[in-house]
Amino acid sequence: MIPGMGGKGMNPKKMKQMMKQMGISVDEISDVEQVIIRTPDKDIVFNDANVSIMNAQGVDTYQVVGTPEEVAREVEIPEDDVRLVTEQTGVSEEKAKEALKNANGDLAEAIMQLSS
């Protein structure tokens, strides 16, 4: 328990002073337009983000507060893969690209789908 916190909370000015004494600083990043966290299969997008940086003992910690929106990531299909599928199956590049997307980029699966 932090001394002085009591059950009613602490004066923000007093809290800031205590944090400063402990070597902790907190700064807001102003005018943040968007924060994107990318994972292999999705993006987590914050369009209304408030971002704070807390520095404690030389380590920066970023805090993002806002409403997250998950957006599925599209599989990137290399042109060489599209060309290989068109050569193997005789379909158009558009159909080959669509088959590769449906197969999550798996060449063998895309070729098998188009060949059957």
N, C-alpha and C positions, 0 to 999 in steps of 0.2 A: 504494500500500500504506500502511496506517495503521501508524505506528510502534508497536512494542510488541505487535502482534497475533501475531507469530511463527506457527509452524505449528500450535500447539496451541490457539489461541483466546485469548480475553482474559477476565480476571476481570470479571464483570458490573459490579462496583462501580467498577472503573477505567474501564470503557467509559462508564458513566453520567457519571463525572466529566469525561471527555474531551468527551462530547457537550455537557455544561453549559458547558465552556470555549468551545466553538464556537458557543454560542447556540442549541443544539438541546434542546428538552424533549419528553419523551414521557409522556403520561398515558393511563391506561386509563379507559374509561367502564364503570362497574360496573352490574350488574343489567340488562344489555341483554336484552330479551325477543325481539326479532326485527328483522332488517334486510331491507328490500325495495328492490330496484333495479327500477324500471319502465322498460320499453321499449315502443314502439308495439305489438308483437305478443306480448310475454311479460313476466312478472315473474320476477325471480331472488330467491328467498326464502332467507334464512339464519335458521333457527330456533335454532341453537346458536352464535350469533355472539359472538366476542370482538372488541371494537372499541378501537383505540388512536388517539390523536390526537398527531401529531408536529408541533411548531411549530418551524420553521426560518426565520429572518429574517422573522418576522411572517406567514408563510404556514402555514396549518393543512392537514395532509395526514391523511386518515382511512384507517386500515388495517382491513379486515374479514377475520377469519379464521374459517372454519367450513365447514360442508357446504352447498353451494348446491343448491337444488331449483328447476328451471325449471317454471313454471306458465304455460300458454297463456292469453292475455287474451281475454276475450269481447268481441266487437264491440258497442259501445253503439249501440242503434237508437233514434233519436228518434221520439216518438209521431207527429209530423207525417208522417214517412216511412211508418209503419205505416198511418196513415189514408189516405194517397195510394194505397198498394198495394191496400188493401181497396176503395177507390172504383173503381180501374181494373180490378180483377179480380173483384170480388164475393165474395171469400173472407172467412173470419172473421179477426179481428185476430190470433188465435193463429197461423193458417197464414201470414198475411202477415209476422208477426214472424219465424217460422221460416225463411221463404224469404229474408228480408233477412239473417238470420244466415248462411245457407248461401251467400249471394252477397256476404258480407263488407260488407254495407251498401249495395251497388250497386243503386239503385232499378230501373234499366232491366233488369238481369239478373234481379232477383226477379220483376218483372212478366212478363218473357218466360218464365221457368220455370213460373209459375202459369197462364199463358195457353195453354201447349202441352199 
